[in-house]
């Protein structure tokens, strides 16, 4: 059978570190970095007698995430102990939530080739992060850093509703975008603030029962997740085709070799021996508390997208791309506020700036200049100070030098030639040098004009005003 004869079933368990100032059960800071074991105390180090106290902000942020993803919010919730042993888990259990999570039965909508699709969210619950193992480069063991232990997380568990790599990628990006908009997590995947456990299974088309799933743990890049799913689909289909059986197991993705490796058998809920956390009270939420959070939710990506289409006359594709990143969207709005040219700002962000970001492997947050600089660049084009061609060179310099467009133009002598006398001399010179093109234009070949203007721009190194060149060439050849 071919790969097309199989259907893939994907579910994601997304862990997002919350942007609270302190940890979930103590007052230690949550900031990333710091010398090992400097952001910890008796509570997050699990010293005997140290008791946890729940950070109220964690509950607020979790409810915020639940409301933004269309979840039902539980009025009566609790914490549980999830028991397992691992060197970076000092208590030998994790305080999490089991049967009574804060949020349930939500969904996120994504765009697919067949239209909009809702990806179900089973639950969102709060829990504490574990520490981190730093492995010795010389193979002499591992050292435990507990700075991350106790950092608050929300775990967002999807339904197994995704049927392709593309759908999983779009769902994760949409989720990241929502969390950024409501400002509950910085979602810095490179720092581990957003990571996902990926569950994959395959079944023959038409089969109702799910196949045996495998889980790939703690993946923190879109590229790695897509590659890992692709590999796992092919691996599972090959095993089934050869008469083998898929084992329910936890896998590790190796980015270098592009393969998955078995780590251990996949645990089920009973393996964790959940029971209610005795050192914490139940979480009781009032209707007023929930409604207050709902009323104060910021504008979400979907509503901002619709506003861009209506207010700025952008296409759905343009609005989708801009609003996918809160930083890029804010950059767009701040630039438009200054130069009042939404279409030009959009074009620069989604073409030349996007290209440079891609070439330099940068995120929108790493654009090295401010919205005021882009707005100034657009105004300089509109005034005729520089041509669009020179503006592209200025933009390249803006990525390299911390200077305003005006200073870059002045420094490089890029001011556009708009003096009619100077342009007239160039036009006459180009006409004299290209009699065949002049004859072609007079014979009705409009493309010849473009060639002549191009020669003039080349002669002036892009400094001549192209509109004036067009007018003067036409006048001179009548």
N, C-alpha and C positions, 0 to 999 in steps of 0.2 A: 504493500500500500504506500501511497505517496504522502508527503507531509500535509497536503491539502485535505487528506481524508481524516485528519485529526483536528480536534478543537482544543485550544489551550484555555486553561482556567487559572486566573491570577488573582491573588489577594495580597494586600499590603498592610503591614502593621508599622505605622509611622510614629517614630519617637521624636518629639520636639522639646528641646530644653526651653523652659519659660524664662522670660527676661525680668525676673524678680531680682531685687538687690541682694536678698539673702536666700539661704537654702530653705528647703521645704519644712524641715523640723528643727532648725536651729538658726542662729543669727550670723553664721559664717558667710562671707561674700561669695557670690556666684561667678565673679568675673573670670574670664578665660586667661590662662597663663599663670604666672607666678611660680616661684620656686616650689619644688615638690613638698607636699605636706605642710604648707604654710596657710592654707585656707581651710583648716579643719579644727575641730574641738572634740571634747569627750563624747558629744552626741553623735556626730558623724563618724567618729572613730570607734563607736560602740563600746565605750568604756563601761564597766559594771556600775549600775546605779544611775546612769545618765538617761533621762527620759525625753521623748520627743514632744514638741509643741507645734501644732499645725499652723503654717503660714497662711493667713486668710487671703492674701493676694493670689496664692496658687489656686484656690477655689474660684476666685473671681475670674482669673484668666481662663481656667478650664471651662467655666460656664460661658464666657465670651466666645471661646472657640466652638462650643456646642451650638450656641445660637447662630453663629455665622455659617455653620454647616447644617442648619435645619434640623438639629437634634431635639429630642424631648429631654427636658432637664429634670432630673430626679429631685424631689423635695426631701427625700429621706435616703441618705447614702452613708457608706462607712468605709473604713480602711481595713485591709487584710494583710496577713503575713504570707508571703510567697517564699517557701522554704527551698533553698538549694545552696550548695556549697561551691564557692569559687574564691580564689585568693583575694580578689579586689572587692569582695562583699564582706565587710568586717563583721557584720552581725550573723552571717550565714543565713540570713533571710532578707528579703526586700519588702519594705512596706509599699503595698500597691492596693488595687481594688479588684475584687473578684465578681461576686454575684450582684452587687449593688453599685454599679458605676455612676458617676455624676451625669453622664450624657449617653443617650441611646437613640437608635432608629433615626439616623439622619441621612443626608445624601449630599453629594457634590455633583454639579452638572458639568459635563465636558462636551466639546465639539468633536464629532467624528465625521468620517466621509459619508455616513448615512444620516447625518443630522445630530441633534443633541441627544445625549445619553446620561441618565442618572446612575452614578456609582454609589451604592448604598454604604452607609457607615453603621456598623454594628454597635459601636460604643466608643466613647472617649473617657478615659479614666486617668487619675493622677497617680504618680508614683515617684520614688526617689531613684536617682541615677546611681550606678556603682562607681567605684574608683577606676583607676587605670593601671595596667601593668606596663612597665617600661622594661623592655627586654635588653639584656646586656649584649653589646655587639660582638663580644668575644665568647659568647656561649657559656658564661659562668653563672647563668640564672636570670631571674627577673626581680625587679624592684617595684614595690607597690606605692603609688601616689594616690592619696585620698582627697586631693583637692576637689575632684569632681563628685565624690561620694556625697549624696544628699542634695545634689542640685535637682531642682524640681523638673519633672517631665510630665507631659501629657502623652498618652499612647492612643493613637487614632487607628482603630481596627476597621478595615473595610470589609464589605461583603465580597465573596469571590465573583465579582461582576465583570472583571476585565477579561477581554478575550484576545488581546494582542499586546505586543510590546508598545505600540503607539498609544493605546488606551492607557496603559500603566504609566507611561511617561507623561501624558497629558493630565492624568489624575493627580500625580505627585506634584507637577508644576502648578496646577490650580490650587492644590492644598497649600503649597508653600506661599503662593501669592496671597491667599486669604489670611494666613497666619501673619504675614508681613503687614497687611493692611490694618488688621485689628491690633497690631503691635504687642502681641503676646510672646513672640519669639523673634530673634534676629535671623533665624534660619540659615546661619552660616555653615553650609555643609562641610567646608574644609576644616572647620573647628569642631565638627561633630554635633553642632546644635540641631541639625536635622538629619536623621538617618532612618533607614527602613529595613525591616525584615520582610523578605519577599517569598511568598508561598506560590509554588507552581505545580500544576498537574496537567496531564493530557488525557483526553478520552476520544474514542472514535465518534465521529459526527453522528448524531442521532441517539447516542447513548445517554441515558438519564442520570446514571450514577456518576459521581465524580471519581476520577482516578486517584491513586495514592499520591499525596503531595509531599514535596520536599521544601525545606525552608533554608533560605540563604540569609545569614545574620549580618546586622550592623553595616549596611551598605550606605555610603555617603557621597555618591555622585550620580548624576543622571546617566552619564555615559556608562559607568560601571553597571548600573542596574539594568540598562537596556541590553548590554552585551551579555550579562549573566543570564538574563531571561532567555535570550536567543539560544545561548549554549545549552541551557537546561532543557528547553523544549526539544532540541535536536537529540540530546542525550537520552531523554526519556522515550522519545519515539523510536529511536534505534533499539533500545532495550526491549520495548514491547514488540516491535517487528521481528526481533530475533527470538521471541518466545520467552523472554525473561520477565522478571517481576520487579516493579519499582519498590524500593525500600523507603519507608517513612523515616527520614533522617534529616539532621541539620548539616548544612554544607557551608564550606568556606569558599568564597570566590577569590581566585588569584588573578589580579589584573595583568601581571606580566605574562603568564602562560596562557591566559584566556580560558581557564578551566575551573571547574568546581571540584572540591575535595571533601570527602566525608569527615566530619568532626565527631559526631556522636549520633545515637538514636534520637529521633525527634520525641520530645516529651509531650505528654498530654496533661490536662489540668490536674488529674489525680496525682501525678508525679510530684507536684509542688506542695501537696498537703496544705492547701489554703485553710486558714482559720481566722476569725475576726481579730484585729489588732487590739489587745487588751489595754494598751497604754494610751489610746486615743478615743475621744468621744465620737459618737455618730455625727454625721454632718446633716443638719436640718436647715433647709433653705425656705424662706418665705416667698410668697407670690410677689410681694413688693420688692424684695431683693433682686429677684430674677428680672422683673419688668424694668427696674432701674438700669440694669446692665443692658437690657435690650434697647431701651430708649437712647442710650449713650453709645451704641455701636457706630463706628465711623462708616463712611461710604465704602462699600465693598466693590471688588473689581467688576462684577457684572453690571451694577448700576452705574459705575463710572464709565464703563464701555458704552452703555446706551446714551449717556449724557454727551460723550465725545461725538458720537454719530449725529446726534440732534443739534448740539450747540456749535460744534466746530466743523460739521459737514465732512467728517472723515469717513472712509469706507469701514466696513465691519472688520476687515482684515487689519487695517491700520490701527483701529481702536483696540482690537484684540491684542496686538503685539505691544502697543504702548502700555496698556493697563496690566499686562502680565507681570510686570515689575513695578512695584510701588515707587521705587527710586526713580526709574525712567519716567513714569507717569508724572511724578512731582516735578521732575526736571522739565518735562514738556510744559506743564502748566505755568511754572515760574518764568520760563522763557517767553511764552505767549503773552503773559501779563505785561511784559516790558515792550516787546516788538509788535504785538497785536497782529501776528501773521501765523495762525495755527498750521496752515498747510505747509509753509516753508519750514517751520520748526519740525513738523512731523517728517518731512522729506529728508532733512539733514540727519535727524536721529535714526531713521530707519534705513538710510542708505549709507552715506559716507561714514558717519560715526559708528554705525553697526558693523560696517566692514573693518574699520580700524580696531574696534574692540575684538572682533573675531580673529584678526591677524595677530594681535598682541595677546590673545587668550585672556582678556580682561572681562570682568563683570561690569554692568552699568554703574554700580557703586564706585568703581575705580576710574570713572571719567575724571581726568585731572584738572578740569576747569569747571567753573560755575555756570548756571543758566544765564546769568547776565552777560557772560562772554559770548555765548551762542547768539543771544538776542542782538548784541552789538555787531557781530559778524553779518547777520541778516540785514540789519539797518545800513551797514556800509555798502552792501550790494545794492540795496534799494536807492541809496543816494547817488550811486554811480561812482563812489570812491574806488571800488575794486570791481573786477568782473567776477562772474561765477567761477571761472577757471582759476583765477588767482585765489579766490576764497577757499578752494580745495587745498591749495598749498598752505594757506594760512592755518587751516584746520589741522593739517599734519603737524605744523609747528606748535600748535596749541597743545598737542599731545606730548610734545617734547620739552617745551619751555613754559615756565609759569608766568606768562606775560599776557596782557590783553591783546585782542586782534589789532587795535590801532598801533600799539607799540611794535608788534611784529611787522606790520605793513611799513611803518616808518623805518624800522631798522633795516629792512631788506629792499627798500626803494620800490615798493609794489603799488604805489598810487596809480590809479587808472588814468590813461591819457584821454582827456575829454576836450582838449583845445582843438577847435575846428580847423585852425590853420595847420597844426601839426598833423592831424589826421588826413587832411586833404593832400598833403605832400606824400604821405604813405600810400594813399589810394592811387594817385597818379603814377607812382613808381611801380606798384603792382600791376596796374593796367598796362603800362608800357612793357613790362616783362612777360605778360601772358596774353598776347594777342588772340590766340586760339580760343581761350576761355571767354574772352570778351565777345568774340564772334559767336561762340556757342550760346551765350546768354542772349545776345541780340536775335539769335535764331529761335529763341523760345525755350531753351534748356535752362530751367531755373536752378538746377543743381550746380551750374557753373558759378553762380553767385556765392554759394556756400564755399566753393573751392577758393575763390578770390578772397573772401573774408578770412578764411582759414590761413591763407598766405600772409595776410596783413597781421593777423594775431601772432603768427609765428615771427614775423619781422619785429613786432613790438614786444615779444616775449610775454604775450597775453595781457599787456597793459592797456591796449586801445579799447575804447568803449565799443562793444560789438554792435549796438543799436545804431550808433552814429556811422559806423563803418558801412552797415547795410544801406542806410539812407544815401550816403555819399557815393557809394559804388553805383547805385541805381541812377542817381542824378547824372553821374559822370558818363554812364554808358547809354543814356537815352539818345 
